[in-house]
Amino acid sequence: MSRVGLKPINIPDKVQVNLKGSDLLIKGPKGEIGVHIPEGITVNNENKVITFARSDDSKAIRSLHGLTRALTANAVAGVTEGIKKVLKVEGVGYKVEMKGKNLLLSLGFSHPVCVVPPNGVSLAAPNATTIEVSGIDKQLVGETAANIRKIRKPEPYKGKGIRYENEYVRRKAGKTGA
């Protein structure tokens, strides 16, 4: 039994849920997201509560049961509150600034790196060492944050680079210099 797939999703008052064919359209104050419902999974939307059921107990259908419920719950959270990831920039001379909607990163390269956000994602730099990635699609926000982090990953000796807000970087001792 899928423990995740059996949990019901409570729909807030501001959110509308419509089933069109094999797509579940979720519309809220922040925007609209569609979630594809695979064959073998049925959606029941009654009294502002969404539940999911599966047609049989084959391995493929069981794996899609919890996945579909999790994607739908992420979409409901995205259209109500929005999804936000915070990145920290650490290092001497490393800084971040906004240039219109684009993000300009100075990370010790010979040139500044410009990051253009994809549609549905907004970037913000509240100060010179913080990057905020926000949007309504959890997968797109996470992928954008990972791509920004990939530009200069935190290195293990001094810890310089871009890291997630609460990420712990294991430090190495380096040479002893004896």
Secondary structure, DSSP 8 states (H G I E B T S, - for coil): --HHHHS-EE--TT-EEEEETTEEEEE-SS-EEEEE--TTEEEEEETTEEEEEES---HHHHHHHHHHHHHHHHHHHHHHT-EEEEEEEESTT-EEEEETTEEEEESSSSS-EEE---TTEEEE-SSTTEEEEEES-HHHHHHHHHHHHHHS---TTT--EEEETT------------
